[in-house]
Amino acid sequence: MALRSFKLTSKLPFRRRPIRAIAGDSPAELSIPSHFLCPISLDLMKDPVILPSGITFDRSSIETWLEAGNVTCPLTKKPLFAADLIPNHTIRRMIQDWCVAHRSLGIERIPTPKTPITSLQVDDLLSEISAAHLRGNATKCAELVGKLNNWASESDRNRRCISSNGASRVVSAVFQDFPSEQVLSALAGMLPFDKVARRKLVSEKSLHSIVSVMKNGNLSGRLNAVLVVKEMVSANNEDCGIIARSDELIEALVKLLKEPISPAATKASLVAAYYLASGDKRAASRLAEMGIVSLILEMIVDSERSFCEKGLAVLDVILSSEAGRKMAACHDLAIPVLVKKMVRVSDMATEFAVSATWKLCKKQENAGRGEEEKCLKEAVEVGAFQKLLLMLQVGCSESTKEKVSELLRMLNGVRGRTECIDSADFKGLKRPF
């Protein structure tokens, strides 16, 4: 529920909210005392803070309320500022004691929250980092950046405070001269980067260090590296163009797709590849030459929606290049997978799958007639004609409708010479893996 539309009045009652607890082998209901509940979330408070109005809220709930643009107390409607949030240690200790008293029912004691950092603390620490950097003291820089990273890991509020005080430009300067996985990890928690930070990170020296971590770092280091790359290529076209000229970075991205380390890293790699291929035709060709078409086709055969959408988006933009179309045209899974993903995934997946199929089947200036004829026959065999007709009946976007209509005209020319099979049946197809 969006806080902006969540109407609270001074008459809102505090409710005793029952929670499920386990007593022996049977579940039991346990009521939370009303003064332990946050008036906004109606959940047990983990970090209670009191306002000048005398009302206590859970810190995360009231901060979210303020970040949504509200400037008054949700209950009393009195003016409210973030600086007015004071920890209510009395209530917090009472909640902890209550949790301990009901430990036998499976209630876990809430940890004592750490006091959030302030902008002044961040500014002081950044000044120390800058001074150590100017002195060329890499060890001291690493120590201070580690402290900054620890603050960021304590809470989202700390992370936002650090990012909003220009930490990325200071830490990116340190990474440029003293690169390490620890510094890169800190940078990954300071998104989005400002212009000064991006300029330092796209320097040849910084890019080489990022690629080194992507290829040889530990699991968390490689994830942080690709997250930083994704942020840079998606935030600025000029930066994307600079990064696209780095063959070693493109090679490192493909390696992360070929040898996945985590779902988060794979998704970040796909997004980065999409922006690189969209912003630079040469990058699209290089990605195709390095085998990304085959990797994605095999990845999305039975993957969940998010992977499918991202993979199809990359395929669509890669197929804008001649190298990408050649790689896809000679791959046994290309047309069957694209036709299969036209329906029952999402509207976004449908648009990308139709667009990619259209690029493969339409006549290209430098392509032989045999290539497009082969793709058209395969599309008919796996039921593309019927699915495209269905799309026109159900409805789709105007750009997709134009491609669907053109595909139907092309497919109609080969329908009589080709037998249709079930598009979901891949038993008769030779897989390259």
WOQUI-V167738 format. One record per residue. N is the residue number from 1. RES is the residue in one letter. PSI is psi in whole degrees, -180 to 180 (none if undefined). D_CENTER is the distance of its C-alpha to the mean C-alpha in whole Angstrom. Layout:
BEGIN
n=N res=RES psi=PSI d_center=D_CENTER
n=N res=RES psi=PSI d_center=D_CENTER
END
This chain:
BEGIN
n=1 res=M psi=127 d_center=22
n=2 res=A psi=136 d_center=21
n=3 res=L psi=-29 d_center=23
n=4 res=R psi=-33 d_center=25
n=5 res=S psi=5 d_center=27
n=6 res=F psi=103 d_center=28
n=7 res=K psi=122 d_center=31
n=8 res=L psi=141 d_center=33
n=9 res=T psi=168 d_center=37
n=10 res=S psi=-12 d_center=39
n=11 res=K psi=-1 d_center=40
n=12 res=L psi=121 d_center=37
n=13 res=P psi=147 d_center=39
n=14 res=F psi=126 d_center=37
n=15 res=R psi=150 d_center=37
n=16 res=R psi=111 d_center=37
n=17 res=R psi=117 d_center=34
n=18 res=P psi=143 d_center=35
n=19 res=I psi=158 d_center=33
n=20 res=R psi=128 d_center=33
n=21 res=A psi=155 d_center=35
n=22 res=I psi=119 d_center=36
n=23 res=A psi=107 d_center=40
n=24 res=G psi=-127 d_center=42
n=25 res=D psi=-2 d_center=41
n=26 res=S psi=143 d_center=40
n=27 res=P psi=146 d_center=38
n=28 res=A psi=153 d_center=39
n=29 res=E psi=134 d_center=38
n=30 res=L psi=125 d_center=38
n=31 res=S psi=133 d_center=38
n=32 res=I psi=131 d_center=36
n=33 res=P psi=138 d_center=38
n=34 res=S psi=-35 d_center=38
n=35 res=H psi=-1 d_center=37
n=36 res=F psi=-5 d_center=35
n=37 res=L psi=141 d_center=32
n=38 res=C psi=129 d_center=30
n=39 res=P psi=-20 d_center=31
n=40 res=I psi=-56 d_center=28
n=41 res=S psi=-20 d_center=26
n=42 res=L psi=27 d_center=29
n=43 res=D psi=163 d_center=28
n=44 res=L psi=128 d_center=30
n=45 res=M psi=137 d_center=29
n=46 res=K psi=-26 d_center=27
n=47 res=D psi=73 d_center=28
n=48 res=P psi=135 d_center=31
n=49 res=V psi=144 d_center=31
n=50 res=I psi=142 d_center=34
n=51 res=L psi=164 d_center=35
n=52 res=P psi=-24 d_center=38
n=53 res=S psi=-11 d_center=39
n=54 res=G psi=-2 d_center=39
n=55 res=I psi=138 d_center=36
n=56 res=T psi=134 d_center=34
n=57 res=F psi=163 d_center=30
n=58 res=D psi=136 d_center=27
n=59 res=R psi=-47 d_center=26
n=60 res=S psi=-37 d_center=22
n=61 res=S psi=-46 d_center=24
n=62 res=I psi=-32 d_center=26
n=63 res=E psi=-38 d_center=23
n=64 res=T psi=-38 d_center=21
n=65 res=W psi=-44 d_center=24
n=66 res=L psi=-40 d_center=25
n=67 res=E psi=-21 d_center=21
n=68 res=A psi=-1 d_center=22
n=69 res=G psi=2 d_center=25
n=70 res=N psi=143 d_center=28
n=71 res=V psi=15 d_center=30
n=72 res=T psi=161 d_center=33
n=73 res=C psi=134 d_center=33
n=74 res=P psi=-28 d_center=32
n=75 res=L psi=-49 d_center=35
n=76 res=T psi=-15 d_center=38
n=77 res=K psi=14 d_center=36
n=78 res=K psi=152 d_center=38
n=79 res=P psi=142 d_center=36
n=80 res=L psi=141 d_center=33
n=81 res=F psi=155 d_center=31
n=82 res=A psi=-32 d_center=28
n=83 res=A psi=-13 d_center=31
n=84 res=D psi=-3 d_center=33
n=85 res=L psi=114 d_center=31
n=86 res=I psi=128 d_center=34
n=87 res=P psi=133 d_center=33
n=88 res=N psi=85 d_center=35
n=89 res=H psi=-32 d_center=36
n=90 res=T psi=-51 d_center=39
n=91 res=I psi=-40 d_center=37
n=92 res=R psi=-42 d_center=34
n=93 res=R psi=-38 d_center=37
n=94 res=M psi=-40 d_center=39
n=95 res=I psi=-42 d_center=35
n=96 res=Q psi=-42 d_center=35
n=97 res=D psi=-39 d_center=39
n=98 res=W psi=-40 d_center=38
n=99 res=C psi=-43 d_center=35
n=100 res=V psi=-41 d_center=38
n=101 res=A psi=-26 d_center=41
n=102 res=H psi=25 d_center=39
n=103 res=R psi=-34 d_center=37
n=104 res=S psi=-18 d_center=39
n=105 res=L psi=10 d_center=38
n=106 res=G psi=14 d_center=34
n=107 res=I psi=126 d_center=33
n=108 res=E psi=140 d_center=31
n=109 res=R psi=131 d_center=32
n=110 res=I psi=139 d_center=29
n=111 res=P psi=155 d_center=29
n=112 res=T psi=117 d_center=30
n=113 res=P psi=147 d_center=28
n=114 res=K psi=146 d_center=28
n=115 res=T psi=129 d_center=29
n=116 res=P psi=148 d_center=26
n=117 res=I psi=161 d_center=26
n=118 res=T psi=164 d_center=28
n=119 res=S psi=-34 d_center=27
n=120 res=L psi=-42 d_center=31
n=121 res=Q psi=-42 d_center=30
n=122 res=V psi=-46 d_center=26
n=123 res=D psi=-42 d_center=29
n=124 res=D psi=-44 d_center=31
n=125 res=L psi=-39 d_center=29
n=126 res=L psi=-35 d_center=28
n=127 res=S psi=-41 d_center=31
n=128 res=E psi=-41 d_center=32
n=129 res=I psi=-44 d_center=29
n=130 res=S psi=-40 d_center=31
n=131 res=A psi=-43 d_center=34
n=132 res=A psi=-36 d_center=33
n=133 res=H psi=-43 d_center=32
n=134 res=L psi=-33 d_center=35
n=135 res=R psi=-9 d_center=37
n=136 res=G psi=25 d_center=35
n=137 res=N psi=89 d_center=35
n=138 res=A psi=-38 d_center=32
n=139 res=T psi=-45 d_center=32
n=140 res=K psi=-39 d_center=32
n=141 res=C psi=-46 d_center=29
n=142 res=A psi=-40 d_center=27
n=143 res=E psi=-46 d_center=29
n=144 res=L psi=-39 d_center=28
n=145 res=V psi=-36 d_center=24
n=146 res=G psi=-39 d_center=24
n=147 res=K psi=-42 d_center=26
n=148 res=L psi=-42 d_center=23
n=149 res=N psi=-38 d_center=20
n=150 res=N psi=-41 d_center=22
n=151 res=W psi=-45 d_center=22
n=152 res=A psi=-34 d_center=19
n=153 res=S psi=-14 d_center=18
n=154 res=E psi=-33 d_center=21
n=155 res=S psi=159 d_center=19
n=156 res=D psi=-32 d_center=16
n=157 res=R psi=-44 d_center=19
n=158 res=N psi=-41 d_center=20
n=159 res=R psi=-42 d_center=17
n=160 res=R psi=-38 d_center=17
n=161 res=C psi=-42 d_center=21
n=162 res=I psi=-46 d_center=20
n=163 res=S psi=-40 d_center=18
n=164 res=S psi=-12 d_center=20
n=165 res=N psi=20 d_center=23
n=166 res=G psi=30 d_center=22
n=167 res=A psi=-31 d_center=22
n=168 res=S psi=-35 d_center=19
n=169 res=R psi=-34 d_center=22
n=170 res=V psi=-46 d_center=25
n=171 res=V psi=-33 d_center=22
n=172 res=S psi=-34 d_center=21
n=173 res=A psi=-39 d_center=25
n=174 res=V psi=-43 d_center=26
n=175 res=F psi=-35 d_center=23
n=176 res=Q psi=-39 d_center=25
n=177 res=D psi=-31 d_center=28
n=178 res=F psi=69 d_center=28
n=179 res=P psi=140 d_center=24
n=180 res=S psi=161 d_center=23
n=181 res=E psi=-34 d_center=20
n=182 res=Q psi=-45 d_center=21
n=183 res=V psi=-39 d_center=21
n=184 res=L psi=-37 d_center=18
n=185 res=S psi=-41 d_center=16
n=186 res=A psi=-41 d_center=17
n=187 res=L psi=-38 d_center=16
n=188 res=A psi=-20 d_center=12
n=189 res=G psi=8 d_center=13
n=190 res=M psi=23 d_center=14
n=191 res=L psi=146 d_center=12
n=192 res=P psi=157 d_center=13
n=193 res=F psi=150 d_center=16
n=194 res=D psi=177 d_center=19
n=195 res=K psi=-40 d_center=21
n=196 res=V psi=-44 d_center=23
n=197 res=A psi=-42 d_center=20
n=198 res=R psi=-39 d_center=19
n=199 res=R psi=-39 d_center=23
n=200 res=K psi=-36 d_center=23
n=201 res=L psi=-22 d_center=20
n=202 res=V psi=6 d_center=21
n=203 res=S psi=154 d_center=24
n=204 res=E psi=-41 d_center=26
n=205 res=K psi=-45 d_center=26
n=206 res=S psi=-43 d_center=23
n=207 res=L psi=-40 d_center=21
n=208 res=H psi=-39 d_center=24
n=209 res=S psi=-40 d_center=23
n=210 res=I psi=-44 d_center=19
n=211 res=V psi=-39 d_center=20
n=212 res=S psi=-41 d_center=22
n=213 res=V psi=-41 d_center=20
n=214 res=M psi=-35 d_center=17
n=215 res=K psi=-38 d_center=21
n=216 res=N psi=-3 d_center=23
n=217 res=G psi=174 d_center=21
n=218 res=N psi=178 d_center=20
n=219 res=L psi=-47 d_center=17
n=220 res=S psi=-36 d_center=15
n=221 res=G psi=-41 d_center=17
n=222 res=R psi=-38 d_center=15
n=223 res=L psi=-46 d_center=12
n=224 res=N psi=-38 d_center=12
n=225 res=A psi=-45 d_center=14
n=226 res=V psi=-29 d_center=11
n=227 res=L psi=-39 d_center=8
n=228 res=V psi=-43 d_center=11
n=229 res=V psi=-44 d_center=12
n=230 res=K psi=-43 d_center=9
n=231 res=E psi=-42 d_center=10
n=232 res=M psi=-43 d_center=13
n=233 res=V psi=-25 d_center=13
n=234 res=S psi=-17 d_center=11
n=235 res=A psi=-23 d_center=13
n=236 res=N psi=125 d_center=17
n=237 res=N psi=-36 d_center=19
n=238 res=E psi=-45 d_center=21
n=239 res=D psi=-40 d_center=19
n=240 res=C psi=-42 d_center=18
n=241 res=G psi=-39 d_center=21
n=242 res=I psi=-46 d_center=22
n=243 res=I psi=-35 d_center=20
n=244 res=A psi=-20 d_center=20
n=245 res=R psi=-4 d_center=24
n=246 res=S psi=102 d_center=23
n=247 res=D psi=-36 d_center=24
n=248 res=E psi=-31 d_center=23
n=249 res=L psi=-42 d_center=20
n=250 res=I psi=-41 d_center=19
n=251 res=E psi=-40 d_center=21
n=252 res=A psi=-37 d_center=19
n=253 res=L psi=-46 d_center=16
n=254 res=V psi=-37 d_center=18
n=255 res=K psi=-38 d_center=19
n=256 res=L psi=-28 d_center=16
n=257 res=L psi=-35 d_center=16
n=258 res=K psi=-36 d_center=19
n=259 res=E psi=75 d_center=19
n=260 res=P psi=142 d_center=16
n=261 res=I psi=-23 d_center=15
n=262 res=S psi=155 d_center=13
n=263 res=P psi=-39 d_center=10
n=264 res=A psi=-42 d_center=7
n=265 res=A psi=-38 d_center=9
n=266 res=T psi=-45 d_center=10
n=267 res=K psi=-42 d_center=7
n=268 res=A psi=-38 d_center=6
n=269 res=S psi=-40 d_center=10
n=270 res=L psi=-43 d_center=10
n=271 res=V psi=-43 d_center=8
n=272 res=A psi=-43 d_center=11
n=273 res=A psi=-38 d_center=13
n=274 res=Y psi=-49 d_center=13
n=275 res=Y psi=-37 d_center=14
n=276 res=L psi=-46 d_center=16
n=277 res=A psi=-32 d_center=18
n=278 res=S psi=-36 d_center=18
n=279 res=G psi=-12 d_center=20
n=280 res=D psi=118 d_center=22
n=281 res=K psi=-35 d_center=24
n=282 res=R psi=-39 d_center=25
n=283 res=A psi=-39 d_center=22
n=284 res=A psi=-43 d_center=22
n=285 res=S psi=-42 d_center=25
n=286 res=R psi=-41 d_center=24
n=287 res=L psi=-42 d_center=21
n=288 res=A psi=-45 d_center=23
n=289 res=E psi=-28 d_center=26
n=290 res=M psi=4 d_center=24
n=291 res=G psi=18 d_center=24
n=292 res=I psi=-28 d_center=20
n=293 res=V psi=-50 d_center=22
n=294 res=S psi=-42 d_center=23
n=295 res=L psi=-45 d_center=20
n=296 res=I psi=-41 d_center=18
n=297 res=L psi=-44 d_center=21
n=298 res=E psi=-30 d_center=22
n=299 res=M psi=-40 d_center=18
n=300 res=I psi=2 d_center=18
n=301 res=V psi=-50 d_center=21
n=302 res=D psi=32 d_center=21
n=303 res=S psi=167 d_center=17
n=304 res=E psi=171 d_center=15
n=305 res=R psi=-46 d_center=14
n=306 res=S psi=-44 d_center=10
n=307 res=F psi=-42 d_center=11
n=308 res=C psi=-49 d_center=14
n=309 res=E psi=-47 d_center=13
n=310 res=K psi=-42 d_center=11
n=311 res=G psi=-43 d_center=14
n=312 res=L psi=-36 d_center=16
n=313 res=A psi=-43 d_center=15
n=314 res=V psi=-44 d_center=15
n=315 res=L psi=-45 d_center=19
n=316 res=D psi=-45 d_center=20
n=317 res=V psi=-32 d_center=19
n=318 res=I psi=-35 d_center=21
n=319 res=L psi=-4 d_center=24
n=320 res=S psi=-15 d_center=25
n=321 res=S psi=150 d_center=26
n=322 res=E psi=-40 d_center=29
n=323 res=A psi=-40 d_center=28
n=324 res=G psi=-42 d_center=25
n=325 res=R psi=-38 d_center=28
n=326 res=K psi=-42 d_center=30
n=327 res=M psi=-42 d_center=28
n=328 res=A psi=-38 d_center=27
n=329 res=A psi=-30 d_center=31
n=330 res=C psi=9 d_center=32
n=331 res=H psi=128 d_center=29
n=332 res=D psi=-25 d_center=31
n=333 res=L psi=-11 d_center=27
n=334 res=A psi=-64 d_center=26
n=335 res=I psi=-46 d_center=28
n=336 res=P psi=-42 d_center=28
n=337 res=V psi=-43 d_center=24
n=338 res=L psi=-42 d_center=24
n=339 res=V psi=-39 d_center=27
n=340 res=K psi=-39 d_center=25
n=341 res=K psi=1 d_center=22
n=342 res=M psi=-26 d_center=24
n=343 res=V psi=159 d_center=24
n=344 res=R psi=20 d_center=23
n=345 res=V psi=-70 d_center=19
n=346 res=S psi=166 d_center=18
n=347 res=D psi=-38 d_center=19
n=348 res=M psi=-45 d_center=17
n=349 res=A psi=-38 d_center=17
n=350 res=T psi=-46 d_center=21
n=351 res=E psi=-44 d_center=21
n=352 res=F psi=-42 d_center=19
n=353 res=A psi=-42 d_center=21
n=354 res=V psi=-45 d_center=24
n=355 res=S psi=-43 d_center=24
n=356 res=A psi=-40 d_center=23
n=357 res=T psi=-41 d_center=27
n=358 res=W psi=-41 d_center=28
n=359 res=K psi=-33 d_center=28
n=360 res=L psi=-34 d_center=29
n=361 res=C psi=-23 d_center=32
n=362 res=K psi=158 d_center=33
n=363 res=K psi=127 d_center=36
n=364 res=Q psi=152 d_center=35
n=365 res=E psi=-41 d_center=37
n=366 res=N psi=11 d_center=37
n=367 res=A psi=148 d_center=36
n=368 res=G psi=156 d_center=39
n=369 res=R psi=-32 d_center=40
n=370 res=G psi=-37 d_center=40
n=371 res=E psi=-51 d_center=36
n=372 res=E psi=-34 d_center=36
n=373 res=E psi=-41 d_center=38
n=374 res=K psi=-44 d_center=37
n=375 res=C psi=-40 d_center=34
n=376 res=L psi=-44 d_center=35
n=377 res=K psi=-42 d_center=37
n=378 res=E psi=-40 d_center=35
n=379 res=A psi=-42 d_center=33
n=380 res=V psi=-41 d_center=36
n=381 res=E psi=-36 d_center=36
n=382 res=V psi=16 d_center=33
n=383 res=G psi=23 d_center=34
n=384 res=A psi=-37 d_center=32
n=385 res=F psi=-47 d_center=35
n=386 res=Q psi=-40 d_center=35
n=387 res=K psi=-37 d_center=31
n=388 res=L psi=-39 d_center=31
n=389 res=L psi=-42 d_center=34
n=390 res=L psi=-38 d_center=32
n=391 res=M psi=-40 d_center=30
n=392 res=L psi=-34 d_center=32
n=393 res=Q psi=-43 d_center=34
n=394 res=V psi=-38 d_center=31
n=395 res=G psi=144 d_center=29
n=396 res=C psi=178 d_center=26
n=397 res=S psi=161 d_center=25
n=398 res=E psi=-44 d_center=28
n=399 res=S psi=-40 d_center=27
n=400 res=T psi=-38 d_center=26
n=401 res=K psi=-39 d_center=29
n=402 res=E psi=-43 d_center=31
n=403 res=K psi=-39 d_center=29
n=404 res=V psi=-46 d_center=30
n=405 res=S psi=-42 d_center=34
n=406 res=E psi=-40 d_center=34
n=407 res=L psi=-41 d_center=33
n=408 res=L psi=-40 d_center=36
n=409 res=R psi=-41 d_center=38
n=410 res=M psi=-42 d_center=38
n=411 res=L psi=-31 d_center=37
n=412 res=N psi=-27 d_center=41
n=413 res=G psi=-20 d_center=42
n=414 res=V psi=1 d_center=42
n=415 res=R psi=-44 d_center=42
n=416 res=G psi=-18 d_center=45
n=417 res=R psi=6 d_center=45
n=418 res=T psi=140 d_center=42
n=419 res=E psi=137 d_center=42
n=420 res=C psi=135 d_center=39
n=421 res=I psi=172 d_center=37
n=422 res=D psi=126 d_center=34
n=423 res=S psi=-16 d_center=31
n=424 res=A psi=-5 d_center=30
n=425 res=D psi=108 d_center=32
n=426 res=F psi=15 d_center=31
n=427 res=K psi=-34 d_center=34
n=428 res=G psi=4 d_center=36
n=429 res=L psi=141 d_center=34
n=430 res=K psi=118 d_center=34
n=431 res=R psi=143 d_center=30
n=432 res=P psi=13 d_center=30
n=433 res=F psi=none d_center=29
END
